[in-house]
Amino acid sequence: MAQHIGSKLARLPRLWRAVIDERLAPLGLTQTRWVTLWNLRNMGGGQAQCDLARAIGVEAPSLVRTLDQLAEQNLIERRPCAEDRRTKRLHLTHEATPLLEKIEKIVNEVRDEMLGGFTPDEIDIFEGMLDRIEKNGLELQRQSEQAKAS
């Protein structure tokens, strides 16, 4: 059983996002766009493109096209950074607010449905387990980086 945990952990986020994607499709949102908006909202305005890309898990140049599209839709704007003129800070526009409210409603509905049948205590235990797995993985990465540096 334990040998399949990694595969299941890899499939679950894809499945979760696929359900959300299907529900958000009527709003004209691709996964790339809604994930970008969602992360920018959760991180707070004024993020550098490279920081947003890192949070999403993509390379900064890969995000440029999506940011261009969101800017064309007037959902985000790029503003110069006071500390570094080469850097642009990303901000959500007022037009993004109602769309993000719809996204949040749908994401919350999907979460509730995906976790259907679990008690709040079971969800807390599960989150704790995921946190421990992540902590273990980060420690393994740290050890690997230290070994490479030696």
N, C-alpha and C positions, 0 to 999 in steps of 0.2 A: 504494500500500500504506500509506504513512504517514498518508494521510488517514483511514484507518479505525481507527487506533490508539486515539483517544479513545473511539470507540463500543465497541471491544472492552474497553477499560479500564473503561468504565461497566457493561458487561454482566457481566463476570467476578465482581465481588463479589456481585451478585444471584444468579448461578448458584451460586456457592460456598455462600452462605447458604441457598439453596433446598434444596440437597442436605443440608446440616446440619439444616435444619428438618425435612425428611422423616425423617431418622434419629432426631431428638429427639422427634418427635411421640408415640411410645409412652410417653415419660416425662411426657406432659401439658404440655410446654413450648411456648409460642409463641415466635416469634423475639424479640419484645420482652422477654419474661421471661428467656430464656437469655442474650441479649446483655447485659442489665442485670446479671445475676448474674456473668457472665464478666468484664465490665469492672470491676465492683466488686472481684472477687477479684484481678484483675490490677493494679488501682490500689492495693490495700491498704485495710484497714478504716478507718473514720473519715472517709470522704469526705463533703463537703457535696453536697447534691442538685444544686446548680448545676454543680459540677465534674464530677460523674458524667454529667449531661446533656450537657455540652460534649464529654466524651470519646466519648459515644455518637453525638453529632451531632443531638440533639433539643433543643427548648426545655424548660427546667426544668418548667413547668406540664404539659407533655405526659407527663412521666415520673411524675407523682403517682399516677395510677391504677395503673400497673404496680407502683410501690413499695407502694401500699396492698395490692395482691393478693399480693405477695411477703411482706409483713408478716403478712397473714392466713394464709398458708401456713407461717408461722414460719420463713422462710428468711432474712429480714433483720429488723433492728430499728433504730429511730430513737432516737438518744440526743441529749440537749441538748449544745450546744457550750459549752465553758467560756468562750471568748472573746466569743461573741455569742449571747445567749439566743434570738434570732430564728432562728438556724440550727440545724438538726438534722443530726447526723452519722450516716451509714449504716454499719452493721456487719452482716456475715454472721453467722448463728447457727451453732451446732454442727450443726443439722439440715441446713444447706446443704452441708456438707462431702461427704457421700456422693453427693449429686446433682451437685455440681461435679466430682467424680472421674469420674462417668459422662459428663458433658458433655465433659470434657477428653479422655477416651478416644475418644469419637465424633469430636470436632473433629480430633484427631490422625489418626484413621483416614481421615477425609475428606481432610485435607491430603495424607497420603501417597498416597491414590488420585488426587487431582487433580494431583499432581506426578509421577505414575507415568511412568516412562520417561525422566525427567531424571536426569542424574548430579548428585552433590553439587556439582561445579564449576559446572555449568550453573545450578543453583539459586542458588549464590552470585553468579554473574554477573547473573542475573535480579534478585535482591534489590538488588544494586548499582545496576542500571538504574532500578528503581522508586524507590530512595532519591534518585537524581539527578533524576528527573522531579518528585518531591515537593519537593525543594530548589528546583528551578527555579520551580515553581508558587508556593511560599511567597515567593520573591523577587519574582515578578510581583505578588503581593498586596501585599507591602510597598511596592513602587514605586507601585502604584495608590493606596494609602492616603496615601503621602507627597504624591502629586500632588493628591489631594483636599484635603489639609491646607494646601497652598500657596495 
